[in-house]
């Protein structure tokens, strides 16, 4: 039954497969987001001196000094921004995992389009549409959340990172956080374009 479903889906006019860049980005970003979320939601136990700090979250000792959102200052001030962001990380991660699950376990090899190349792994039909919708929604969440994180610093006169010299800020805050803007923006553009193209083809087919 599983093979029959895969064959039917991969022959559907509606097909989706993540780009290699999307898969590479998710392979890097998802474990880091899960790690980050564990640190934030586990505070103060995951912070320096906490029972769970060593060895998994030891890098956050330095990062908490660079970005006070992750340090003792935010926790003592009872700032809810850090935990609120991480709560959205949970929802965002669930969406990404659902996207990857549907693509991998509801899809199959697209032998019809393979030609001389190895057959791509695609998911088609309603499952393919759902996967694309979930992936796009998650990417929009990531991009919006990251831009909000930057905007929070800008509109607070860089209250949490303004104490750093530029070199430290560039290496440990701008570049790492900027990667999330680039990666999620790529997914939004890639998947958004795919959605528009498929809607346009559907509309054209109905008009014909």
N, C-alpha and C positions, 0 to 999 in steps of 0.2 A: 504493500500500500504506500509506503514512504517513497519508493522509486516512482510509482505512478504519479503521486502528487508533485514530485520534483519535476518530472518530465512535463506535466501539464503546465506548471508555473513557468518553466523556462521557455515554453513556446508561446507564452502570452505576449500580446503586443506591448504590454506594459512590463518593462524589465528594469531592474536596478541592481547596480553593484557599486560598492564604495571604490573611490579612486585609490591608487597606491599611496598617494599623499595623505588621504584621510585615514587609511589603515595605519600608516606610520605614525601619524599624529596621535591617534587614539592609543596605540601601543605604548607611546611615551607618556601621554598626559593622564590617562586613566589611573595607572598605579600611583602617580604623583598626587593626584587629587584625592584618592582614597587615603594615602599616607597623610596628607595635609588635613583632611577632615578628621581623621583619627586623633591627630594632635590637638586640634581646636576643641573638639567635643570631649576630649579626655582631660582637658585642663581642670585643675592644676596638677594632676598626677603625671601628665606628660611633660611638664615644664621642668627646668633645672631644679634639682632637689626632690622632685617627685618620684614616686615608686616605679613609674613606668617610663621615666625619661631615658634611661640608658638601656640598651644601645640604640633603639630604633629612632628616637627623636632627638638625639644629641645635636644634630645640625641646627635645630631650632633655638639653641642657646645663642648662637651668633645672629640668626635671623631675627630673633626677638629684640635684639639690641639695635638692629638696622631698622626694623619696622615695628614700632611700638604697638601696632594693632595685634601683633603676635606675642608681645611681651607682657611683663607683669603690670605695666602701667594700665593697659586696657582692662585687665582682669580686676585690678584694684578699683578702677573707676567704674566698674560694672558696665562697661560698654557692651551693648548687645550686638554691635555691628559684626564683629568677628564670627560669633556663633550663628547669627542670621545668615551670613554669607555661606557658612559651612553647611547649614541646613539645606540651602538651595543646592549645594554641591551633591548632597545625597540624592535629591530628585533628579538632578542633571545626570548623575552617574547611572541611575536606574534606567533612564531613557537611552543612554548610550549602550548599556548592556543589552537592553531589549532590542535595540537596532541591530547590534551585532548578532544576537541570538537568532532573530528572524532571518537575517541574511544567510547565516551559516546553516541553520537547521531546517529552514523552510524553502531553501533554494536548491540549486543543482547546477551541473555543468551545461553550458549553453553550446552544445555541439553544432547546432545549426549555424551559428555565427563564427565558429572557430576558424575555418579556413586552414591556413598553414600554421597558425598560432595555436598554442594550447587552449583548450576550451575554458572560457572564463566562468567563474562561479557567480551565478546571478540568482536573484529571486524575482519572480514575476507575479502578475495578477494582483489581487487584493492585498496579499502578504507583502508584495514588493512596494505597493503604494503606502502601506502602513509603515514599513521600514523607513522609507524615504521621509515620510511625515515625522516620524519619531526622531530621526537623525537631524533633520532640519530644525525641529523645535529645540532639541538639546543644544545645537550649535548657537542658535539665537540666544538661549539662556546663558551660555558660556560667554558670548561676546558682550551681552548686556550687563552681566554681572561683573565682568572684568572692567568695562568702561565705568561702571558705577564705582568700583573700587578706586580707580584713578580719579574720578570726579570728587569722591569723598576727600581725597588728599588736597586736590586743587582748591575746593571751596572751604577747607578748614585751614588754609594757608600752610599746607604741608605740616600739620601738627604732629604727625607720626613718623615722618621720614626726613623732615627738614633739618635735623641735627647732623645729618651725614655730609661728608665732603662729596664732591661730584663723582670722583672715581669710585668710591664705595657705592654710591647711589646707582651709578651706571651698571656696575658689575653684579650687584646683589639685589637690585630692585627693578630698575628699568628694563634690563635685558630679560630676566626671568619672567616678569609680568607681561612684558611686551610680546613674548612668545605666545602667550595665551590669546592675545588680540589677533596676531597673525594667523595662528592655527584655526581659531574659531571663525575668523572672517573668511578664510579660505573655504571652510566647510559651508558657511552661509551662502557664499557666492556660487560655489560649485553645485550644491544641492538646490539652491533657489533657482539657478539657471535651468537645471534639469526639470524641476517642477513646472516652470513656465513653458519650456519646450514641449513637455508632454501634454500640458493643458492646451497649448496652441494646436498640436497635432489632433487632439481629441475634438476640439472645436471645428477644425478644418474638415475632419472626417464627417462630422455631423452635418455640416453645411453642404458637403458634396453629396 
